[in-house]
């Protein structure tokens, strides 16, 4: 192996699988969140915890059949991502994490409406 070789992760756009349910999309967003936290794309543990808590609340609302609760919790998740993302100093969600999480959370919102 060459000393100057680098390794990384490639994130790419893939088509949304047909028949996607809110539950399966929740799992997808959770996996992306976990990866974003483990890769350091979300730079503060408390933000990871807060976003996970919001996903748990969405999951609870979905399993209870509470569509309006799921929508409001999904909106809160998107609001937190928007407020804490960007290249500015002090923002805890990097543009990479935001690019991965926000579109998937918006799709989740469409599924729970």
DABEL-V612496 format. One record per backbone hydrogen bond with DSSP energy under -0.5 kcal/mol. CO is the residue of the C=O (numbers start at 0). NH is the residue of the N-H. If there is no record, write none. Layout:
CO NH
CO NH
//
This chain:
1 4
8 10
9 11
16 19
20 24
21 25
22 26
23 27
24 28
25 29
26 30
27 31
28 32
29 33
30 34
31 35
32 36
33 37
34 38
35 40
35 41
36 39
40 42
40 93
43 46
43 47
44 48
45 49
46 50
47 51
48 52
49 53
50 54
51 55
52 56
53 57
54 58
55 59
56 60
57 61
58 62
59 63
60 65
61 64
64 66
65 69
66 70
67 71
68 72
69 73
70 74
71 75
72 76
73 77
74 78
75 79
76 80
77 81
78 82
79 83
81 84
83 91
83 92
87 90
91 42
91 93
92 85
93 97
94 98
95 99
96 100
97 101
99 103
100 104
101 105
102 106
103 107
104 108
105 109
106 110
107 111
108 112
//
